[in-house]
Amino acid sequence: MNTVTASVTSSQQGTEQRAPSRPPHPGWFVLARVIGAAGAGVVLYLGFPPRELWWLAPIAFAGLCAIIWRRSARAGFGYGLVFALTWQLLLLRWLDDFLSPQFGLAPWLALSGVCALLVAVPVAGMAVVSSLRGAPVWMAMLFIASEAVRARFPLNGFPWSKIAYSQADGVFLPLAAVGGAPLVGFAVVLCGAGLALCGRVLLGERVPLATGTTRRMSMAGLAAILPILAGVACGPMVTGPSAAEPHTRVAVLQGNAPDVGVNLGAYDGTVWANHQRRLEEFIGQVRAGERRRPDMVLLPETVAWTRQDDTMRADLAGYADELGVPLVVGAKTYAPDDTVRNSMLAFVPQRGQTAQYDKQELVPFSEYVPLRSIASWFTEFLGSTGDLTAGDRPGAFDVAGTRVGFAICYEVAYDRVAREAVDSGAQLLAVPTNNAWFGRTEMTYQQLAMSRIRAVEHDRAVVNAATSGVSATVRPDGQVTQQTELFTPATLVADVPLRSGVTLSDRLGVLPELALTGGGLVALLIATGGKLRVRVRRRRAGEEDQPDPGHVGSATI
């Protein structure tokens, strides 16, 4: 009896040991993908300046595309929102440092949230088109479509976080000379999506038009490798300065400003006094022969002001007379009709003011307040502020025989501003800026990377002039030759090349962005139409609950 019992017990234990383990709950897979999407957002942030880790950007998109591949639009939107919110919150932390002492976290969270939503919607589309042939191409196109929207909507857009601005040190940079920032961003996302497809092939993904694992991997690898090869192939189009081409000597005076964040507006007098002191010191050095006389002197954004009843304009003209060369100054200009503009003014010796450019792209809720009556419900700060008036002409005028193009501060993020200046004949680009508002954050380094992209995009040297840093000189090939530190007085003097040719990017203008956006939208329509046809057939056949064998997992979370 004991023997039989022992045998039965042993048999039961063997059966229990051979019983299959319970599969993980689907919720664990969802959680893993959410964590992966957030991780991809962190990786993408780390790929932006001041770090030189440009190669992290395609890796981040490889992770995102792997997560959303052949999933539903709803799942793509959710994972895309996690990815984008993580990325934007980290990238725009300088906004929190700037505004939180008086306004709390709301501005930083609001802007990051809006940007994240505008990214999540096209990521949902990327999930839909991932079932098409050539999926990496269509996915990359749709992401550039999202950048095109974010550069224009809402409130004239916020293009600060374009993927191209992470590539100032990368292999994709030369593509800016061909198709501008949109083509650079497209190449980065395409490379990442290609890497994701390579991973899918290793896991058994079937690639149309290819049989066998090796051929499928080759097809997938092309999407990852071709953007890199294209960047390398375009390298010879991007050249540094040569001794044979004309140059002009530019002096940039960085006078410094108090590190007081949002309260900087109360220190206008201090900012001007700092730059006035730097200017007088420089004049003395030139007279004493300690410095060679430049061809022009450039002061940063809004270090001065000109009203009808003050002497500032006469003072600036007097400094130009003392220098013996043109003086270009950033100033708030007050017109007789009570409008105020953010301007760059040129003063020529013995002639006074000869030119003015007014900033076209104003910063919402800073230089002007949209929906002011509603915004005033949330803060009393608006009662003591007024709106600046935007300019309506391209930023280019002649200084000492050189046509200089301008993109004031925030404007450098917009493709059209520098392009219009070059189209107006600019031989040199200048980016005057007042970054003292944002303290010792990454903001000023992110902005410098944009100047480097513009240099390659338009084959022009770029001069950054900042109140408190970072001021810099950038060659036409995007390389920085001189750079100042933050919150310290400094003077840069550089011989920069003057060029008048146009790049393919200049000739094409907005066409690459339109083509990429249009291609992505057409692919989305095709993919959506295909899914709708499948649903109609299912309904007619009464098979709504049957899985689509050609798109396994395409409607899963």
Sequence and secondary structure as in RCSB ss.txt:
>XXXX:A:sequence
MNTVTASVTSSQQGTEQRAPSRPPHPGWFVLARVIGAAGAGVVLYLGFPPRELWWLAPIAFAGLCAIIWRRSARA
GFGYGLVFALTWQLLLLRWLDDFLSPQFGLAPWLALSGVCALLVAVPVAGMAVVSSLRGAPVWMAMLFIASEAVR
ARFPLNGFPWSKIAYSQADGVFLPLAAVGGAPLVGFAVVLCGAGLALCGRVLLGERVPLATGTTRRMSMAGLAAI
LPILAGVACGPMVTGPSAAEPHTRVAVLQGNAPDVGVNLGAYDGTVWANHQRRLEEFIGQVRAGERRRPDMVLLP
ETVAWTRQDDTMRADLAGYADELGVPLVVGAKTYAPDDTVRNSMLAFVPQRGQTAQYDKQELVPFSEYVPLRSIA
SWFTEFLGSTGDLTAGDRPGAFDVAGTRVGFAICYEVAYDRVAREAVDSGAQLLAVPTNNAWFGRTEMTYQQLAM
SRIRAVEHDRAVVNAATSGVSATVRPDGQVTQQTELFTPATLVADVPLRSGVTLSDRLGVLPELALTGGGLVALL
IATGGKLRVRVRRRRAGEEDQPDPGHVGSATI
>XXXX:A:secstr
 HHHHHHHHHHHHHHHHHS      HHHHHHHHHHHHHHHHHHHHHTSTTS  TTHHHHHHHHHHHHHTT  HHH
HHHHHHHHHHHHHHHHTHHHHHHHHHHHTTHHHHHHHHHHHHHHHHHHHHHHHHTTSTTHHHHHHHHHHHHHHHH
TTTTTT  GGG GGGG TTSTTGGGHHHHHHHHHHHHHHHHHHHHHHHHHHHTT   TT  SHHHHHHHHHHHHH
HHHHHHHHTGGG     TTS EEEEEEEE      GGGGGGGHHHHHHHHHHHHHHHHHHHHTTSS   SEEE  
TTSEEE TTSSHHHHHHHHHHHHTS EEEEEEEE TTS EEEEEEEEETTTEEEEEEE SS  BTTTB TTHHHH
TTT SGGGG        S SEEEETTEEEEE  GGGGGSHHHHHHHHHTT SEEEEEE GGGG SSSHHHHHHHH
HHHHHHHHT  EEEEESSS  EEE TTS EEEE  TTS EEEEEEEE      HHHHHTTHHHHHHHHHHHHHHH
HHHHHHHHHHHHHHHHT TTS  GGGTTTT  
